């Protein structure tokens, strides 16, 4: 009788464990359909709303369901000084390691500067993070924005320039 009860509870524990792991899912890049559901149509930044470019949005979802989203925005209504470094939105629900620098969860503007820097700003346009970006000159077909998974980290490309992002 004890063996039967032990086998029953062992089997029940196994079923619950498999069910919990299946619900968490695997980390993955978001599909176009998933992005359509979560990327905002406008983003508030430095006192204005800028329309996002849905076709130029990328994101990832971790096993725990937390997301990181990026999208280019139409910054034409902003001053030239802001346009020089503000190209898109970055929303993250988890802490990120960006080229060795820590970025806490939050909503940010981002951009790649002419001086080969990747800059992340809070919504008031104050710099939060600035790291060197890399350039992949051999990239044949550069697109405005893309994300590529590489060994547990992700490369965030804007054209041929990129930075490595590791969710924590």
SEMIMI-680857 format. One record per residue (C-alpha): x negated, y negated, z negated. Coordinates in nm, 4 decimals. Example, Ala and Ser with C-alpha at 12.3 -4.5 7.8 and 13.67 -1.06 7.14 Angstrom:
BEGIN
<site x="-1.2300" y="0.4500" z="-0.7800"/>
<site x="-1.3670" y="0.1060" z="-0.7140"/>
//
This chain:
BEGIN
<site x="0.0000" y="0.0000" z="0.0000"/>
<site x="-0.2853" y="-0.2410" z="-0.0830"/>
<site x="-0.4515" y="-0.1631" z="0.2499"/>
<site x="-0.1285" y="-0.2348" z="0.4353"/>
<site x="-0.0818" y="-0.5662" z="0.2534"/>
<site x="-0.4471" y="-0.6605" z="0.3118"/>
<site x="-0.4132" y="-0.5762" z="0.6833"/>
<site x="-0.0923" y="-0.7803" z="0.7057"/>
<site x="-0.2460" y="-1.0898" z="0.5447"/>
<site x="-0.5659" y="-1.0499" z="0.7470"/>
<site x="-0.3646" y="-1.0334" z="1.0682"/>
<site x="-0.1528" y="-1.3323" z="0.9638"/>
<site x="-0.4664" y="-1.5334" z="0.8860"/>
<site x="-0.6116" y="-1.4425" z="1.2272"/>
<site x="-0.2947" y="-1.5514" z="1.4098"/>
<site x="-0.2853" y="-1.8827" z="1.2198"/>
<site x="-0.6540" y="-1.9472" z="1.2895"/>
<site x="-0.6182" y="-1.8801" z="1.6621"/>
<site x="-0.3051" y="-2.0990" z="1.6734"/>
<site x="-0.4831" y="-2.3888" z="1.4984"/>
<site x="-0.7801" y="-2.3679" z="1.7329"/>
<site x="-0.5555" y="-2.3555" z="2.0393"/>
<site x="-0.3692" y="-2.6698" z="1.9325"/>
<site x="-0.6904" y="-2.8699" z="1.8969"/>
<site x="-0.7902" y="-2.8245" z="2.2607"/>
<site x="-1.1276" y="-2.8746" z="2.4154"/>
<site x="-1.2934" y="-3.2104" z="2.4713"/>
<site x="-1.2303" y="-3.3248" z="2.8279"/>
<site x="-1.2267" y="-3.6175" z="3.0667"/>
<site x="-0.8752" y="-3.7521" z="3.1108"/>
<site x="-0.6937" y="-3.6869" z="3.4377"/>
<site x="-0.5292" y="-3.9639" z="3.6404"/>
<site x="-0.1888" y="-3.8606" z="3.4998"/>
<site x="-0.3166" y="-3.8698" z="3.1411"/>
<site x="-0.4767" y="-4.2108" z="3.1995"/>
<site x="-0.1526" y="-4.3544" z="3.3420"/>
<site x="0.0207" y="-4.2710" z="3.0136"/>
<site x="-0.2345" y="-4.4335" z="2.7808"/>
<site x="-0.4233" y="-4.7167" z="2.9530"/>
<site x="-0.2529" y="-5.0507" z="2.8799"/>
<site x="-0.1372" y="-5.2568" z="3.1772"/>
<site x="-0.2808" y="-5.5723" z="3.0162"/>
<site x="-0.5574" y="-5.6331" z="2.7654"/>
<site x="-0.5760" y="-5.9263" z="2.5232"/>
<site x="-0.9235" y="-6.0784" z="2.5148"/>
<site x="-1.0466" y="-6.4230" z="2.4122"/>
<site x="-0.7046" y="-6.5826" z="2.3932"/>
<site x="-0.5668" y="-6.4470" z="2.7220"/>
<site x="-0.4145" y="-6.1343" z="2.8679"/>
<site x="-0.5920" y="-5.9812" z="3.1651"/>
<site x="-0.4307" y="-5.7172" z="3.3876"/>
<site x="-0.6141" y="-5.3860" z="3.3870"/>
<site x="-0.7114" y="-5.2031" z="3.7040"/>
<site x="-0.5435" y="-4.8646" z="3.6561"/>
<site x="-0.7290" y="-4.7195" z="3.9557"/>
<site x="-1.0570" y="-4.8114" z="3.7818"/>
<site x="-0.9942" y="-4.6493" z="3.4451"/>
<site x="-1.1628" y="-4.3510" z="3.2821"/>
<site x="-1.1448" y="-4.1826" z="2.9462"/>
<site x="-1.2103" y="-3.8790" z="2.7364"/>
<site x="-1.0257" y="-3.6889" z="2.4697"/>
<site x="-1.2031" y="-3.5058" z="2.1900"/>
<site x="-1.1006" y="-3.1699" z="2.0449"/>
<site x="-0.9317" y="-3.3527" z="1.7540"/>
<site x="-0.7150" y="-3.5506" z="2.0001"/>
<site x="-0.8922" y="-3.8860" z="1.9568"/>
<site x="-0.9517" y="-4.0799" z="2.2778"/>
<site x="-1.1964" y="-4.3240" z="2.4262"/>
<site x="-1.0666" y="-4.5333" z="2.7167"/>
<site x="-1.2345" y="-4.7781" z="2.9523"/>
<site x="-1.0869" y="-4.9759" z="3.2384"/>
<site x="-1.1930" y="-5.2661" z="3.4526"/>
<site x="-0.9867" y="-5.5834" z="3.4187"/>
<site x="-0.9081" y="-5.8806" z="3.6402"/>
<site x="-1.1132" y="-6.1498" z="3.4631"/>
<site x="-1.0449" y="-6.4204" z="3.7234"/>
<site x="-0.8636" y="-6.6440" z="3.4719"/>
<site x="-1.1636" y="-6.6616" z="3.2397"/>
<site x="-1.4519" y="-6.9095" z="3.2393"/>
<site x="-1.7614" y="-6.8241" z="3.4433"/>
<site x="-1.9613" y="-6.7672" z="3.1228"/>
<site x="-1.7139" y="-6.5009" z="3.0051"/>
<site x="-1.6823" y="-6.3439" z="3.3522"/>
<site x="-2.0594" y="-6.2877" z="3.3622"/>
<site x="-2.0401" y="-6.0266" z="3.0890"/>
<site x="-1.6708" y="-5.9300" z="3.0496"/>
<site x="-1.5736" y="-5.6716" z="3.3090"/>
<site x="-1.3532" y="-5.4281" z="3.1241"/>
<site x="-1.1882" y="-5.2958" z="2.8130"/>
<site x="-1.3201" y="-5.0242" z="2.5861"/>
<site x="-1.0827" y="-4.8707" z="2.3327"/>
<site x="-1.2122" y="-4.5948" z="2.1076"/>
<site x="-1.0425" y="-4.4023" z="1.8281"/>
<site x="-1.3690" y="-4.2453" z="1.7155"/>
<site x="-1.7147" y="-4.3730" z="1.6360"/>
<site x="-1.9431" y="-4.3826" z="1.9407"/>
<site x="-2.3178" y="-4.3652" z="1.9770"/>
<site x="-2.4057" y="-4.5876" z="2.2730"/>
<site x="-2.7696" y="-4.5452" z="2.3766"/>
<site x="-2.8655" y="-4.4925" z="2.0116"/>
<site x="-2.6525" y="-4.7764" z="1.8671"/>
<site x="-2.3390" y="-4.7125" z="1.6639"/>
<site x="-2.0021" y="-4.8560" z="1.7693"/>
<site x="-1.7104" y="-4.8172" z="1.5238"/>
<site x="-1.3552" y="-4.7380" z="1.6377"/>
<site x="-1.1778" y="-5.0409" z="1.7809"/>
<site x="-1.0816" y="-5.2431" z="2.0871"/>
<site x="-1.3548" y="-5.4219" z="2.2767"/>
<site x="-1.4507" y="-5.5928" z="2.5989"/>
<site x="-1.7572" y="-5.4625" z="2.7821"/>
<site x="-1.9786" y="-5.5451" z="3.0750"/>
<site x="-2.3047" y="-5.4769" z="3.2508"/>
<site x="-2.5117" y="-5.7945" z="3.2769"/>
<site x="-2.7520" y="-5.9091" z="3.5483"/>
<site x="-3.0377" y="-5.8526" z="3.3013"/>
<site x="-2.9636" y="-5.4746" z="3.2927"/>
<site x="-2.7856" y="-5.4787" z="2.9580"/>
<site x="-2.4634" y="-5.3089" z="2.8566"/>
<site x="-2.2822" y="-5.5490" z="2.6249"/>
<site x="-1.9830" y="-5.4730" z="2.4031"/>
<site x="-1.7896" y="-5.7676" z="2.2598"/>
<site x="-1.5045" y="-5.7955" z="2.0113"/>
<site x="-1.1809" y="-5.9501" z="2.1372"/>
<site x="-1.3065" y="-6.2969" z="2.0341"/>
<site x="-1.5978" y="-6.2592" z="2.2830"/>
<site x="-1.8620" y="-6.2161" z="2.0110"/>
<site x="-2.1335" y="-5.9621" z="2.0930"/>
<site x="-2.1060" y="-5.6447" z="1.8850"/>
<site x="-2.3588" y="-5.4288" z="2.0693"/>
<site x="-2.6164" y="-5.4843" z="2.3424"/>
<site x="-2.8296" y="-5.2016" z="2.4809"/>
<site x="-3.0393" y="-5.1532" z="2.7943"/>
<site x="-2.8519" y="-4.9911" z="3.0820"/>
<site x="-3.0031" y="-4.7507" z="3.3311"/>
<site x="-2.9754" y="-4.7544" z="3.7098"/>
<site x="-2.9342" y="-4.4428" z="3.9207"/>
<site x="-3.0721" y="-4.5582" z="4.2549"/>
<site x="-3.0282" y="-4.2158" z="4.4171"/>
<site x="-2.6517" y="-4.2234" z="4.3637"/>
<site x="-2.5131" y="-4.2124" z="4.7176"/>
<site x="-2.1532" y="-4.3145" z="4.6648"/>
<site x="-2.1235" y="-4.5564" z="4.3769"/>
<site x="-1.7716" y="-4.6342" z="4.2543"/>
<site x="-1.6594" y="-4.9275" z="4.0396"/>
<site x="-1.6114" y="-4.7164" z="3.7229"/>
<site x="-1.6536" y="-4.3492" z="3.6414"/>
<site x="-1.7416" y="-4.1211" z="3.3528"/>
<site x="-1.9409" y="-3.7996" z="3.3820"/>
<site x="-1.9857" y="-3.5352" z="3.1104"/>
<site x="-2.3411" y="-3.4205" z="3.0566"/>
<site x="-2.4270" y="-3.1796" z="2.7749"/>
<site x="-2.1879" y="-3.3116" z="2.5091"/>
<site x="-2.2523" y="-3.6746" z="2.6004"/>
<site x="-2.0896" y="-3.8911" z="2.8658"/>
<site x="-2.2342" y="-4.1319" z="3.1192"/>
<site x="-2.0273" y="-4.4439" z="3.1743"/>
<site x="-2.1056" y="-4.5740" z="3.5238"/>
<site x="-2.0245" y="-4.9129" z="3.6731"/>
<site x="-2.1537" y="-4.8799" z="4.0258"/>
<site x="-2.5052" y="-4.7395" z="3.9920"/>
<site x="-2.5612" y="-4.8691" z="3.6379"/>
<site x="-2.4814" y="-4.6470" z="3.3405"/>
<site x="-2.5150" y="-4.5906" z="2.9656"/>
<site x="-2.4894" y="-4.2731" z="2.7637"/>
<site x="-2.1992" y="-4.2468" z="2.5181"/>
<site x="-2.1765" y="-3.9770" z="2.2519"/>
<site x="-1.8540" y="-3.9515" z="2.0499"/>
<site x="-1.9099" y="-3.8722" z="1.6832"/>
//
